[in-house]
Amino acid sequence: MTLPRVDKPWLDHVRGLRCCLCASKTDVVPHHCRHIRGFGGIGLKPHDCLVVPACSICHERIHHGFRGNEEAVVNDALIYLLMEYMERKFTEGGEGF
């Protein structure tokens, strides 16, 4: 099974979650995790499964550098959501959305 790089239903799901850093439900957007080695680069957007929910304020902060334990929090959220993504895609024939 080949997964599409763009997954609008998944991005819509992530938009409905709380920000992984401050737990806000306001203006949440999917942040594509480029900070993980091998999953992005200049001009390369990672697969849509490699996103975490971030409110607009935290999303901007992420792009300007992590503070304190923020990178660990984002990584934990990414692992949790990636597991959820895989479960939805690989159970019931990929009909998880």
VMD Tcl script that builds the backbone (N, CA, C; Angstrom):
set m [mol new atoms 291]
animate dup $m
set s [atomselect $m all]
$s set {name element resname resid chain x y z} {
  {N N MET 1 A 0.851 -1.177 0.000}
  {CA C MET 1 A 0.000 0.000 0.000}
  {C C MET 1 A 0.896 1.239 0.000}
  {N N THR 2 A 0.743 2.080 -0.999}
  {CA C THR 2 A 1.495 3.327 -1.058}
  {C C THR 2 A 0.649 4.446 -0.485}
  {N N LEU 3 A 1.220 5.186 0.446}
  {CA C LEU 3 A 0.485 6.287 1.060}
  {C C LEU 3 A 0.692 7.567 0.260}
  {N N PRO 4 A -0.379 8.335 0.057}
  {CA C PRO 4 A -0.217 9.600 -0.655}
  {C C PRO 4 A 0.552 10.597 0.201}
  {N N ARG 5 A 1.364 11.452 -0.431}
  {CA C ARG 5 A 2.117 12.463 0.317}
  {C C ARG 5 A 1.184 13.530 0.883}
  {N N VAL 6 A 0.092 13.793 0.175}
  {CA C VAL 6 A -0.893 14.768 0.637}
  {C C VAL 6 A -2.089 13.986 1.153}
  {N N ASP 7 A -2.473 14.243 2.389}
  {CA C ASP 7 A -3.573 13.515 3.013}
  {C C ASP 7 A -4.502 14.514 3.693}
  {N N LYS 8 A -5.393 15.124 2.910}
  {CA C LYS 8 A -6.276 16.167 3.421}
  {C C LYS 8 A -7.138 15.703 4.593}
  {N N PRO 9 A -7.733 14.491 4.553}
  {CA C PRO 9 A -8.519 14.063 5.719}
  {C C PRO 9 A -7.686 14.037 7.009}
  {N N TRP 10 A -6.428 13.609 6.919}
  {CA C TRP 10 A -5.572 13.573 8.101}
  {C C TRP 10 A -5.263 14.994 8.581}
  {N N LEU 11 A -4.946 15.889 7.654}
  {CA C LEU 11 A -4.666 17.279 8.034}
  {C C LEU 11 A -5.888 17.918 8.682}
  {N N ASP 12 A -7.081 17.623 8.162}
  {CA C ASP 12 A -8.315 18.145 8.775}
  {C C ASP 12 A -8.483 17.600 10.190}
  {N N HIS 13 A -8.159 16.323 10.385}
  {CA C HIS 13 A -8.225 15.715 11.721}
  {C C HIS 13 A -7.275 16.436 12.686}
  {N N VAL 14 A -6.047 16.664 12.244}
  {CA C VAL 14 A -5.046 17.316 13.102}
  {C C VAL 14 A -5.480 18.748 13.438}
  {N N ARG 15 A -6.106 19.444 12.494}
  {CA C ARG 15 A -6.605 20.805 12.762}
  {C C ARG 15 A -7.636 20.822 13.884}
  {N N GLY 16 A -8.316 19.712 14.107}
  {CA C GLY 16 A -9.335 19.629 15.147}
  {C C GLY 16 A -8.790 19.262 16.521}
  {N N LEU 17 A -7.485 19.028 16.629}
  {CA C LEU 17 A -6.867 18.658 17.905}
  {C C LEU 17 A -6.389 19.897 18.653}
  {N N ARG 18 A -5.983 19.700 19.887}
  {CA C ARG 18 A -5.392 20.778 20.679}
  {C C ARG 18 A -3.927 20.963 20.308}
  {N N CYS 19 A -3.425 22.179 20.448}
  {CA C CYS 19 A -2.013 22.467 20.212}
  {C C CYS 19 A -1.169 21.563 21.106}
  {N N CYS 20 A -0.139 20.966 20.539}
  {CA C CYS 20 A 0.694 20.033 21.304}
  {C C CYS 20 A 1.572 20.745 22.336}
  {N N LEU 21 A 1.704 22.061 22.245}
  {CA C LEU 21 A 2.545 22.784 23.203}
  {C C LEU 21 A 1.748 23.507 24.279}
  {N N CYS 22 A 0.637 24.164 23.912}
  {CA C CYS 22 A -0.089 24.957 24.907}
  {C C CYS 22 A -1.521 24.485 25.142}
  {N N ALA 23 A -1.969 23.484 24.396}
  {CA C ALA 23 A -3.301 22.884 24.512}
  {C C ALA 23 A -4.432 23.792 24.035}
  {N N SER 24 A -4.119 24.864 23.327}
  {CA C SER 24 A -5.153 25.734 22.773}
  {C C SER 24 A -5.902 25.005 21.663}
  {N N LYS 25 A -7.186 25.324 21.505}
  {CA C LYS 25 A -7.979 24.800 20.383}
  {C C LYS 25 A -8.216 25.883 19.336}
  {N N THR 26 A -7.633 27.064 19.546}
  {CA C THR 26 A -7.846 28.208 18.658}
  {C C THR 26 A -6.776 28.252 17.573}
  {N N ASP 27 A -7.205 28.418 16.339}
  {CA C ASP 27 A -6.291 28.580 15.202}
  {C C ASP 27 A -5.224 27.486 15.129}
  {N N VAL 28 A -5.626 26.236 15.284}
  {CA C VAL 28 A -4.675 25.123 15.223}
  {C C VAL 28 A -4.407 24.765 13.762}
  {N N VAL 29 A -3.135 24.628 13.452}
  {CA C VAL 29 A -2.699 24.249 12.102}
  {C C VAL 29 A -1.744 23.064 12.209}
  {N N PRO 30 A -1.662 22.237 11.167}
  {CA C PRO 30 A -0.699 21.141 11.168}
  {C C PRO 30 A 0.718 21.685 10.907}
  {N N HIS 31 A 1.638 21.368 11.799}
  {CA C HIS 31 A 3.044 21.741 11.605}
  {C C HIS 31 A 3.773 20.527 11.054}
  {N N HIS 32 A 4.344 20.658 9.850}
  {CA C HIS 32 A 5.125 19.572 9.254}
  {C C HIS 32 A 6.501 19.520 9.912}
  {N N CYS 33 A 6.835 18.372 10.474}
  {CA C CYS 33 A 8.072 18.207 11.237}
  {C C CYS 33 A 9.255 17.995 10.306}
  {N N ARG 34 A 9.960 19.061 10.041}
  {CA C ARG 34 A 11.161 19.006 9.213}
  {C C ARG 34 A 12.414 18.809 10.060}
  {N N HIS 35 A 12.290 18.972 11.372}
  {CA C HIS 35 A 13.468 18.926 12.233}
  {C C HIS 35 A 14.014 17.513 12.424}
  {N N ILE 36 A 13.263 16.519 11.986}
  {CA C ILE 36 A 13.721 15.144 12.134}
  {C C ILE 36 A 14.577 14.790 10.920}
  {N N ARG 37 A 15.777 14.361 11.170}
  {CA C ARG 37 A 16.746 14.080 10.109}
  {C C ARG 37 A 16.166 13.141 9.052}
  {N N GLY 38 A 16.290 13.565 7.808}
  {CA C GLY 38 A 15.871 12.730 6.700}
  {C C GLY 38 A 14.432 12.913 6.247}
  {N N PHE 39 A 13.647 13.747 6.933}
  {CA C PHE 39 A 12.240 13.907 6.570}
  {C C PHE 39 A 11.915 15.270 6.002}
  {N N GLY 40 A 12.875 15.976 5.509}
  {CA C GLY 40 A 12.598 17.283 4.924}
  {C C GLY 40 A 13.889 17.950 4.522}
  {N N GLY 41 A 13.797 19.195 4.254}
  {CA C GLY 41 A 14.955 19.963 3.834}
  {C C GLY 41 A 14.472 21.199 3.109}
  {N N ILE 42 A 15.375 21.960 2.618}
  {CA C ILE 42 A 15.004 23.177 1.920}
  {C C ILE 42 A 14.170 22.820 0.697}
  {N N GLY 43 A 12.970 23.351 0.650}
  {CA C GLY 43 A 12.078 23.101 -0.474}
  {C C GLY 43 A 11.401 21.748 -0.478}
  {N N LEU 44 A 11.609 20.944 0.543}
  {CA C LEU 44 A 11.008 19.620 0.616}
  {C C LEU 44 A 10.039 19.531 1.784}
  {N N LYS 45 A 8.761 19.378 1.486}
  {CA C LYS 45 A 7.768 19.232 2.544}
  {C C LYS 45 A 7.676 17.761 2.925}
  {N N PRO 46 A 7.742 17.456 4.213}
  {CA C PRO 46 A 7.594 16.063 4.634}
  {C C PRO 46 A 6.182 15.546 4.327}
  {N N HIS 47 A 6.018 14.248 4.368}
  {CA C HIS 47 A 4.718 13.602 4.189}
  {C C HIS 47 A 3.728 14.179 5.203}
  {N N ASP 48 A 2.462 14.249 4.818}
  {CA C ASP 48 A 1.436 14.803 5.705}
  {C C ASP 48 A 1.216 13.995 6.976}
  {N N CYS 49 A 1.713 12.772 7.052}
  {CA C CYS 49 A 1.567 12.023 8.304}
  {C C CYS 49 A 2.551 12.530 9.361}
  {N N LEU 50 A 3.543 13.316 8.956}
  {CA C LEU 50 A 4.556 13.830 9.890}
  {C C LEU 50 A 4.204 15.245 10.347}
  {N N VAL 51 A 3.014 15.371 10.926}
  {CA C VAL 51 A 2.550 16.674 11.410}
  {C C VAL 51 A 2.131 16.575 12.869}
  {N N VAL 52 A 2.199 17.712 13.542}
  {CA C VAL 52 A 1.664 17.846 14.890}
  {C C VAL 52 A 0.763 19.074 14.907}
  {N N PRO 53 A -0.243 19.093 15.790}
  {CA C PRO 53 A -1.104 20.263 15.878}
  {C C PRO 53 A -0.405 21.380 16.650}
  {N N ALA 54 A -0.439 22.578 16.099}
  {CA C ALA 54 A 0.153 23.738 16.773}
  {C C ALA 54 A -0.732 24.949 16.525}
  {N N CYS 55 A -1.036 25.689 17.579}
  {CA C CYS 55 A -1.788 26.926 17.391}
  {C C CYS 55 A -0.889 27.901 16.626}
  {N N SER 56 A -1.462 28.952 16.105}
  {CA C SER 56 A -0.679 29.868 15.269}
  {C C SER 56 A 0.505 30.470 16.024}
  {N N ILE 57 A 0.340 30.742 17.308}
  {CA C ILE 57 A 1.424 31.332 18.111}
  {C C ILE 57 A 2.555 30.320 18.303}
  {N N CYS 58 A 2.215 29.103 18.723}
  {CA C CYS 58 A 3.245 28.076 18.933}
  {C C CYS 58 A 3.865 27.647 17.608}
  {N N HIS 59 A 3.082 27.632 16.544}
  {CA C HIS 59 A 3.608 27.271 15.233}
  {C C HIS 59 A 4.712 28.243 14.829}
  {N N GLU 60 A 4.480 29.503 15.049}
  {CA C GLU 60 A 5.496 30.521 14.749}
  {C C GLU 60 A 6.737 30.318 15.627}
  {N N ARG 61 A 6.515 30.012 16.909}
  {CA C ARG 61 A 7.649 29.765 17.821}
  {C C ARG 61 A 8.471 28.562 17.369}
  {N N ILE 62 A 7.790 27.503 16.935}
  {CA C ILE 62 A 8.499 26.309 16.471}
  {C C ILE 62 A 9.417 26.676 15.311}
  {N N HIS 63 A 8.920 27.496 14.396}
  {CA C HIS 63 A 9.718 27.872 13.225}
  {C C HIS 63 A 10.901 28.769 13.567}
  {N N HIS 64 A 10.869 29.385 14.742}
  {CA C HIS 64 A 11.978 30.260 15.144}
  {C C HIS 64 A 12.881 29.615 16.192}
  {N N GLY 65 A 12.706 28.336 16.419}
  {CA C GLY 65 A 13.589 27.609 17.335}
  {C C GLY 65 A 12.886 27.169 18.599}
  {N N PHE 66 A 13.167 25.950 18.995}
  {CA C PHE 66 A 12.567 25.390 20.204}
  {C C PHE 66 A 13.142 26.050 21.447}
  {N N ARG 67 A 12.324 26.104 22.491}
  {CA C ARG 67 A 12.758 26.590 23.795}
  {C C ARG 67 A 12.550 25.479 24.825}
  {N N GLY 68 A 13.467 25.369 25.762}
  {CA C GLY 68 A 13.316 24.387 26.839}
  {C C GLY 68 A 13.073 22.990 26.306}
  {N N ASN 69 A 11.986 22.375 26.777}
  {CA C ASN 69 A 11.678 20.994 26.398}
  {C C ASN 69 A 10.693 20.909 25.229}
  {N N GLU 70 A 10.486 21.999 24.494}
  {CA C GLU 70 A 9.488 22.004 23.421}
  {C C GLU 70 A 9.766 20.956 22.342}
  {N N GLU 71 A 11.019 20.757 21.986}
  {CA C GLU 71 A 11.322 19.766 20.961}
  {C C GLU 71 A 10.907 18.374 21.419}
  {N N ALA 72 A 11.142 18.053 22.677}
  {CA C ALA 72 A 10.746 16.746 23.201}
  {C C ALA 72 A 9.225 16.601 23.199}
  {N N VAL 73 A 8.504 17.658 23.534}
  {CA C VAL 73 A 7.036 17.625 23.538}
  {C C VAL 73 A 6.518 17.407 22.118}
  {N N VAL 74 A 7.086 18.123 21.151}
  {CA C VAL 74 A 6.680 17.965 19.751}
  {C C VAL 74 A 6.993 16.547 19.277}
  {N N ASN 75 A 8.154 16.025 19.616}
  {CA C ASN 75 A 8.517 14.658 19.215}
  {C C ASN 75 A 7.571 13.633 19.814}
  {N N ASP 76 A 7.196 13.802 21.074}
  {CA C ASP 76 A 6.243 12.889 21.714}
  {C C ASP 76 A 4.890 12.937 20.996}
  {N N ALA 77 A 4.429 14.151 20.683}
  {CA C ALA 77 A 3.152 14.303 19.974}
  {C C ALA 77 A 3.232 13.651 18.602}
  {N N LEU 78 A 4.359 13.829 17.924}
  {CA C LEU 78 A 4.527 13.250 16.596}
  {C C LEU 78 A 4.473 11.727 16.658}
  {N N ILE 79 A 5.151 11.134 17.621}
  {CA C ILE 79 A 5.142 9.672 17.760}
  {C C ILE 79 A 3.724 9.179 18.013}
  {N N TYR 80 A 3.003 9.832 18.910}
  {CA C TYR 80 A 1.624 9.438 19.217}
  {C C TYR 80 A 0.746 9.529 17.973}
  {N N LEU 81 A 0.829 10.659 17.254}
  {CA C LEU 81 A -0.013 10.854 16.080}
  {C C LEU 81 A 0.389 9.938 14.927}
  {N N LEU 82 A 1.661 9.653 14.790}
  {CA C LEU 82 A 2.109 8.736 13.744}
  {C C LEU 82 A 1.565 7.333 14.006}
  {N N MET 83 A 1.528 6.929 15.270}
  {CA C MET 83 A 0.947 5.631 15.617}
  {C C MET 83 A -0.553 5.621 15.290}
  {N N GLU 84 A -1.238 6.724 15.609}
  {CA C GLU 84 A -2.664 6.820 15.292}
  {C C GLU 84 A -2.879 6.781 13.775}
  {N N TYR 85 A -2.039 7.500 13.038}
  {CA C TYR 85 A -2.138 7.532 11.579}
  {C C TYR 85 A -1.984 6.126 10.993}
  {N N MET 86 A -0.958 5.428 11.449}
  {CA C MET 86 A -0.714 4.076 10.935}
  {C C MET 86 A -1.873 3.146 11.282}
  {N N GLU 87 A -2.377 3.255 12.493}
  {CA C GLU 87 A -3.499 2.403 12.889}
  {C C GLU 87 A -4.707 2.664 11.997}
  {N N ARG 88 A -4.996 3.928 11.738}
  {CA C ARG 88 A -6.144 4.274 10.888}
  {C C ARG 88 A -5.941 3.805 9.456}
  {N N LYS 89 A -4.731 3.909 8.950}
  {CA C LYS 89 A -4.469 3.550 7.559}
  {C C LYS 89 A -4.370 2.052 7.332}
  {N N PHE 90 A -3.888 1.314 8.315}
  {CA C PHE 90 A -3.621 -0.103 8.105}
  {C C PHE 90 A -4.652 -1.033 8.721}
  {N N THR 91 A -5.614 -0.500 9.439}
  {CA C THR 91 A -6.699 -1.332 9.930}
  {C C THR 91 A -7.925 -1.042 9.094}
  {N N GLU 92 A -8.757 -2.009 8.946}
  {CA C GLU 92 A -9.992 -1.870 8.180}
  {C C GLU 92 A -9.730 -1.374 6.765}
  {N N GLY 93 A -8.637 -1.791 6.153}
  {CA C GLY 93 A -8.357 -1.452 4.773}
  {C C GLY 93 A -8.122 0.016 4.505}
  {N N GLY 94 A -7.661 0.728 5.522}
  {CA C GLY 94 A -7.357 2.147 5.317}
  {C C GLY 94 A -8.587 3.038 5.397}
  {N N GLU 95 A -9.688 2.519 5.909}
  {CA C GLU 95 A -10.927 3.299 5.986}
  {C C GLU 95 A -11.084 4.003 7.325}
  {N N GLY 96 A -9.983 4.401 7.942}
  {CA C GLY 96 A -10.032 4.969 9.283}
  {C C GLY 96 A -10.554 6.386 9.386}
  {N N PHE 97 A -10.771 7.060 8.273}
  {CA C PHE 97 A -11.231 8.442 8.359}
  {C C PHE 97 A -12.688 8.567 8.043}
}
mol reanalyze $m
mol bondsrecalc $m
mol representation Tube
mol addrep $m
